[in-house]
Each structure stands twice: as structure tokens, then as C-alpha cells.
Amino acid sequence: MRICLITEGSYPYVIGGVSSWVNALIGNFPQHEFILYCIGAKEADRGKYLYDIHDNTTEIREIFLDEFLKEKGKYGKRYKINAMHTKIISDMLCGENIDWHEFFICIRNIGFKNVSEFFMSKSFFDIIKQVYDNKYAHMPFTEYFWTIRSMLLPLFNLLVQDIPKADIYHSVATGYAGIIASLGSALYNKPFLLTEHGIYSREREEEIIKADWVKGYLKDIWIDFFNLLGNCSYDCACKVVSLFEKNRQIEIDIGCDKEKTMIIHNGIDVNKYKDITQKQPDDEYINIGAIIRVVPIKDIKTMIEAFSYVKRQISNARFYIMGPIDEDPEYYEECQSLVDVLEVENIIFTGRVNIKDYLGKMDILVLTSISEGQPLAILEGLACKKPFVTTNVGSCKELLYGNDEDSYGLAGLVVPVMDYEEIGKAVVKLCINEELREQMGQNGYERVSNFYTHDMFIDQYDKLYNRLVEEWQE
């Protein structure tokens, strides 16, 4: 089977949960051939892979959104676009009545030699001016024009790319990755499988609401655009996989057909963690750790403030922040500055490490993310019988507290997002109660061993791939 696996902003350029999931998926299906279609933000990342590429990956296509913005062209050309083309593009700009298959064919049939030149053409100007007059005349035209151009230029450029032939198009997000999977499915009449780890459109919405680079009256346009990309995937995919029930319900609420949805949990091989090095008996510290990338969405600053709270009560506490520090150097510097301002000792940024060298030595693990899917970091910690303190995001609560299917008990404590005091209190509670830590660690181990195994994960995807191909041929 030939599978085109489409990533966006993750594998193989970024270390993290989605990337680890992709790496595990490919590595566990040696019988299948994978073509990687990787969409990144910066062309500077081309060829800079942070994972060893598996032998069954036969091709890597790399597309970077910033390379489209560098294209130049002549102003004022006219294109041979008919009334139907105009209507389809106008409908897309308004977010109305979109037949995605028709839209894809329309854009590819216009025959761009240079997409940027189309965006400088009189033909495009006439369309966008008409949409502006009908719907957006309350805002400055110049700002509207350049906003639309910034949105659509990467999208149109993606739509005119060569798409490799495959038996399945499997995207790990909606967004631009979902557009490519939808396009491949439409061009070659093959199934599109979507696995959504977080909810792409919701994550973009949160970013835009907080963003300084978008003026207030333009934020809704950007949010609508990313919702539109999400809806394209929900419309075109024949199966939509969520990692947990809460996200499946959100997908249904925002427009995905319930019949398309299903859940496949992340999985982990607990046997790989059985022989890791444990804490030495003479280690007098309470070791608290976080398996995490140092980036804003993980809210490292709240984590540091929480540890400062802990340190005032548990003098022998030590905190390891284990993960890459080079993805957002400015944020890392801000975190270091906060450590200095708070004058908190015993915080160690390890940088990128082999997590198995550290996990066994930890007494408590912490996750303070603002947004998550189903973190592999928690599964790894539970496989090592470590209790967690996490924020109430993604499936963290389900992993630590269980659901109706299990009675294993608590595997940690769930606290509100960005509440350093509650996080600190929860950590202190575990610091002073060794018996509670051990019981929660055992509960988590039982849960992950029975509901989140590597074999279950692989078996379900194997069956799903085969079923989709068979059904599509009927």
C-alpha cells in the first residue's frame, strides 16, 4: 500500500507529540510505502530533519509557506476566467456554498504560471473588490485586500502543486495539510483519512485572538478562513479519527458528520520502560520533571512560578524541564529571566535529551500546557509509574482520572490552566505523601497498560487502512 502522509508544522522538523506519533506510525508499518508531504513555515528548515527517516519512506515533498510570499510578478494582467470561475472564487471569499471538488478543479484549470501574478492581476482585483463592496465595505479596502492576499496566496499555491499518487491520503491535521489531502483524494479518487490530534481551527483561533499582528476588525476574517480550511477536511475526508471523546464531540459540533468520526487512542510500549535507571537511594531531592518543548503553548512560565511556590515549602525539591529549548529562543530567554527574577533555585533546563535517562529518577511529573491533544509525554510517564499534575486540557483528565470503562483510580491531579498556585499546591500534596505518589503511579501504569498500548494503536490503524482501500475499490 502506498500512503501519502501529510504533515504541517511538525514532522520531521519539530520534536513533539505529533511528530513522535508520525515517526511511530511509519516505523511500525514496514509493509507499506510512505510518501511524506511536509508543509512547513520557513524555507530555512528545508532538509533539516530532526528524526531518522525510516527506510519505507520513499519520497519526501517539502513545501514552505514563506517561499510563496517571495514570488514576484507583473501588475495588471487579465486572465481568461469565466463567470463560473468568478462565482466559485467569490463564494470561497465569502465562505458560502463551497463545492470543494469544483473549487480545486477551478483553480487548477485557470492555468497559473505564477500565482502571485494572478493576485496582482486586474481579474483578481475585480473579484475581490466586488466581494468587498458586498460584504466588507465597513473596513479599509487596502487592509482588506492585503489580508485576503496573505490568506489565499499560500492556499492557491498549494492547490497548483503536483500531488503524488497514492492509495490513501492521510493527513495529521485539517488546515493546509487537510487541503492537500482533500486535493489528492479528489484528483485520484482515493480515500482521505484525517487524524486530528488537537482541533486545528480552534488552535488557530486562540492564536489569532491573542495575536498583535492582526487588527481587531480583521481577526474574524482570519478565524473564518481557518474554519473554512477545517470544514474542507471534514467535508472531503471519508474517516475522521480523534484521539479522545472530547475532541470527537468538538469536531461534530463544528460541522463534521458524526458517522465519519471514530476514536483511536495513542499507544505506548510499556515494556520499553521497564529497565530504565531508577532514582538512587541516596538522592535526597524530590525530583519533579516536565517532558516538554520550551514554547509558549506549554506555558513554561506558569510552571516556573508554580515551582517557586513549591520551593518555598519543599526545600529539597528539584525541577527538571526536559526538552528542546531552541524552537523559540526568545521565549526561552524570558523563562530564564523569570527564574532570575523569582530567585528560584534548582531549576534545570536539560535541553533535548533521551528521556529514558531521566524518567526513572523523577518522583512527580508536571504538564502545564494551555492546549493539548493526548500527550505522549503523559503516556510515557504513566508507563514509568510516575504520578502527574496536569492542567485540564485535551485528554489529560481522561488519562489521569479514567473514564467509565476503567476503575483504576487516580493517576495524578488535574488543575486549572495558568493557575500557578493550584499547580503548586497539587505538587506539594504529592511531595509530602510518598504513599499517594506510589499508588497513583501504579494506577496510571495499569490504565496505560490496558487502554493505551502500542499494539492496540497499530492494530487499529492497520485495519483502518485496509478497510478504507477495500471500501474505496467497491
N, C-alpha and C positions, 0 to 999 in steps of 0.2 A: 504494500500500500504506500502511496506517495502522499505525504501530508505537508501542506503549506501552513506553517505555524507563524502567525503574525504577532509581533510584539511591538509595544510602543513605550518608549522611555524606560525600558527595563533591560532584559537580557539582550545581548551579553555584555552591555556597557556598565550596568549598575548592579552592585551586590544588594540583595534584599530578598524578601519573601517571594514575590512573583518570579524573579529571576531563578531562585533556587527551585521553585516549582517547575519552571520550564526545563531547567537542566535535568531534574529528576525524571520528568516525563520522557524526554528524548532518550536519556540513558537507559531507561527501562523498557524501551521498545526497539531492540536491535533488529527485529524482523521487519521494521518499517523504515522507509526512506523519508527524511525530513528536509524540507526546504525552508530556511529561515528568511522571513521577510521582516526586517528590523527597521522601525521608524524611530529616529532619534531627533533630538532638538538641535544639536550642534554638529556641523560637519567635521569639526576638530576631533570628534570621537571616532571617526571612520577607522575601522581596523583595530581599535583599541579594546580588545575583548578581555574581560576580567574572569572568564571561565574557559577551561579547556573545551574545545569544540568536539563533540562526540563524532566517531567515525561514520555513523549513519546520517550525519548532516552533510548532504551532498552539495549544497549551494547556500550561499548567504547573500541576500539582496539587502543593501543598505540605502535607506532614503533619509535625508535630513531636512527638516522643515526650513532651516535658515538658508539653505542653498537656493531655495526658490525665491527668497526675498532679494537675492543679489542679481537676479536676472534683469537685463535691460532690454528696451525695445523702443520703437518709434511711436510717437503720439499720433493720434488722429486717423488711424486706418479704419476702413469699413470692412466688415466680414459679411459673407453670404449666409446670414442667418434668417430663417423664415419666421412666420408668425408663431408656429408651434414652438420653435426654439425660444423665442422671446417669452412665450407664455410659461414654458417649463422653468426657465431661469427666474422669471418674475415670481412664480409660485414658490420656488425654492427660497428666494429672498424674503418672501412673506411667511414662509413656513406653512404653506397651505397646500392641500391636495397633491401631495408628492407621490408619484409612482416612481420608486427608486430605479427600477429597471429601465424605465423610459428616460429618466434623468441621466443615468450612466450612458446610455446609447446616444442621447442628445449631445452630451459634452464631448464624447469621443468622435462623433461624426462632424463636429464643427471643423475639425482638421487644423488644430493649432500647430504652428511650427514653434511658437513662442507664447506661452500662456500669459506672461507678463504683458506682452504687446496687446493681447486681447483686452486686458484690464486697462490699457491706455487708449483703447480704440473709441471712436465715436459710437460704435454699435453698443458697447458695454455702457458707455455714459448715458445713452438714451434709455436703456433698460433701467439703470439704477436711478436716474432722475424721475422716471415715471413712478417707480416704487416709492421713492422719497416723497413725491408730491401727494401720493395717495395715502401714505401711512405715517411718514416720519417728518412732516413739514414743520413740526414744533421744535426741531433741533437744528443747529447749524449744518448746512449741506456739506461743507468741506470736511467737518469731523465725521459726518455720516459716511461720506464717500470713502475716506481713508480707513475707517473702521471696517467697512464691508470688504474693501480690497485686502486688508490684512487677514480677514477671516477666510475669504474664498480663494485667495491665491494658492496657499498650500493645498487646499482641498481639490481645486481644479487640476493642479499639477499632479497630485496623486492619481486622479482619475484618468490621466492620459499615459500613465506608465505602463510598460509591459508587465503583465501579470503571469507568473509561471503556471504551467498546467499542473494540476494535482487531482487526487481523488477526493480529498477533503480540504476545505479551508477552515482552519481552526484559529480563531483569534482569542487573545487573552484579555481583551478589553473591548468596549464599544469604541467611541471616538474615531480617530483616523485609522486605527488598526481594524476596527469594525467595517469601515468604509472599504478598505482593501479586500477584506474577506467577502463582503457583500458583492463587490465588483467581480472578484474571481468566480464566485458562485453563479453570478448572472451570465458571465461571459462563456463559461464552460459547462454550465448546467450541472454543477456538482454541489454537494451539501456544504452548508456553512454551520460550523459548531462554534458557539460562543461560550467561553468560560469567563465569568466576571468575578474577579477576586474582591474588589470593592465595588462601589457604584460610580462609574466614571463621571457621569453627568453631575452627580451630587458633589463629587470631589472638586470638579472644575468650578461649580457654583460657589462652593466655600472659598476657593482661591480668589475668584473674581470679586466677591463681596468684600474681601479683605484687601484687594489689590489697590495700590496707589496709582498705578499707571492707567487705570480706566476711570474716566469721569463718570460721575453718578448716573447721568441720564443715558450713558452708553452701556452700563452694566447689564441691563435687561436684554439688550441685543446679543451680547456675548453669551449670556446664560441660555437664551433661546437657541442660539446656534449650537451649543454643546448638547442641549436636549435633543435638537434635531439629529445630530450625529448618533446619539444614543438610540433614538427611535428608528433610524435606518437599520441598525443592527438587530433590534427587536423585531422589525418587520421582515428582514431578509433571512435571519438565522432559522434553521429548522429545529435546533435544540439549544436551549439556554441553560447552562449549568451554573448554579450558585454553590458556594461553599457551606452555607448555613441558611436556616429557615428565615431569619430576619431579612436578609438581603433578597431572598426569593420573593418575599411579600412586597418589598420595596419595588422590585422590578415589575411585578404585576400592577402595583399601584400607579406606576408611571408609564404604563402602556404596553407591557409585554403580555402576550397571550399566555394565560395560565397553563394551557395544555402543552406549551413548549418547554416549560420550566421543570427542572429536576435538581436534586442536590447530590453532589459528590464531595465528601469531606476531604481535606488534606490528610495525608497519611505519613507515618514515620516508622522506620525500622528500629524498634526499641532495643533490639539485640546489639545494635552498633554502639550503644551507650553503656553496656554492662560492665566493661572493663576499663572505663576511664579513671584517671587518677583522682583519688578522694582527698579530702581535707586531712592534713596531718594532725595527729592528736595534740601536738604542742602548739598548734596555731591558736593563739589567744583571741584572735579577732572574730567578730561576727561579720562574715563576708556577704555583702549584698551586691548583686550584679544585675546588669541590663545588657541583653543581646540586642544591639540596636545600631542603626545608622545615625550619625550625628547630623540631623537635618530638622528643620522647624516642625514638620508634621509629627515628629516623635516627642516634641515638647521636652527637650533635654533641660531647659531652664527650670521648668517646674520640678523636674526630677532632682536637680541640684538643690533647689530650695527645700524640697521635702527631705533630702538627706541632711541638710543643715539643721532642720527640725529634729531629725533622728539623733544627730550627733550631740545635740545639747542634752539628750537623756541617756544615750548609749555611748559612752566614751570610747569603747573598744570596737565601734562599728567602722567598717572599711567598705568603700564603694567602687566597684569596677564598672566602667562604661566601656563595653566591649563591641567595637565595630568601627567601620571606616569613618575617618574624620576629614577626608579630603573632598567630599561631594559638595559641601557648602562651606568653604574656608572662613568666610565672613561670620557665619553663624557659630562655627567652632570657636572663633576668637571671642565672640560675645559670651559664649558659655564659659570660656576660661576667665574672662573678665568678671563674670558673676561669681565664680569660685573665689576670686581675689577679693571682691567687694564683701562677700559674706564671711570671708576669712575662715572658710571651712576646710579642714584638713582631711587627708586620707581619701581623696577622690582621685582615681587613676583612670585616665583615658588610655586604653591599651592600643587604640588603632585597630587595623584589620588583623585578626588572629585566628588560629584554629580553635574554635570554640570548645572543642573537646578537651583542650589543655586546661580549661578554666572551670567548666560547668561543675565538675565533681567537687570543687573546692568551695562552691557557693553554699550559703545557708538559706538565702532568700533571693528570689528574682523579682524584678520590677519592670513594668511596662507602663509608660505614661502617655501613650500616643493620643493624638486628637482624632485620628481616623485610622481604622484598621479593617482588614478583611478577617481572615482566620490565620493568625500569625503562626508561622512555623517555629518562631522563637519560643512560643509557649509550649508547643508540642515537644520541642527538644528538652525544655526544662522539665516538663512532666515526665518524660521518658527517663530522666535522671532523678526522679522522686524529689524534685525541688518545689516548695510552695511558692506561689506567685502573689504579688499585689499588682493589680492592673486597673486601668481606667475602664469605664463602661462603654467600650466602643466595639464595633464589629461583633465577632462571636466570642469575645473574651469571657463574658458572663457564662455563656453556654459551656465553655471549656472548663471553667473553674467550679461552677455550681452544678453542671449537668443539666439534663432535661428530663422529660417524662420517661425516657427509655432506660435511665440508669439510676441506681441508688447507692452510688459510691461515696457520696458525701462531698464536702467542700474540699477543693484543692488549692484554695487561696482566698484572697479577699478582693472584692471589686469596689472601686471608689469613683467619685465623680471626676470628670475631666478638669484639668487645670486647678485642682484644689490641693495645693501642696500640704496643707495642714492635715487633711483627711488621709492623704497618701502617707504622710509621715506617721500619723497615729497607727495606721494599719501595719506599717513596717515595724514600729516599736512593739506592737502587740505580738508579732511573730518573734521579734528579737528576744523577748523576755520569756517565751514559752517554747522550750525545745520540743516538748511532747507534742504540742499542737503542730509545730513545723513538720515533725516526722509523720504524724497522722495525715496531714494534708498532702504531704509528698507521696505517701502510699496511695491515697485516694486518687490523686492525679495519675499516678502510674497505672492503676487499674483501669481508669477511664480511657487513657490513650491506648492501652494495650488491647482494649476490647472494641473501641469505636473508631479509632483514627490510625489504623495500621497501614503500612506501606502496601501490603498485599491487597487489601481491600481497595485502595486507591487505584492501583494498576489494573486490577481485575475489572473494575467498573469502566475504566476508560477503554480497555481492550474490547469489552462487549459493546460499548457505545460506538466506537469507530466501526466495528464490523457491521453492527446493525444499521448504521446510517448509510454505509456504502450499499448494503443489500437492499434497503428500502428504496434508495435512490435509483437503483437499476430496475426496479419492478415497474 
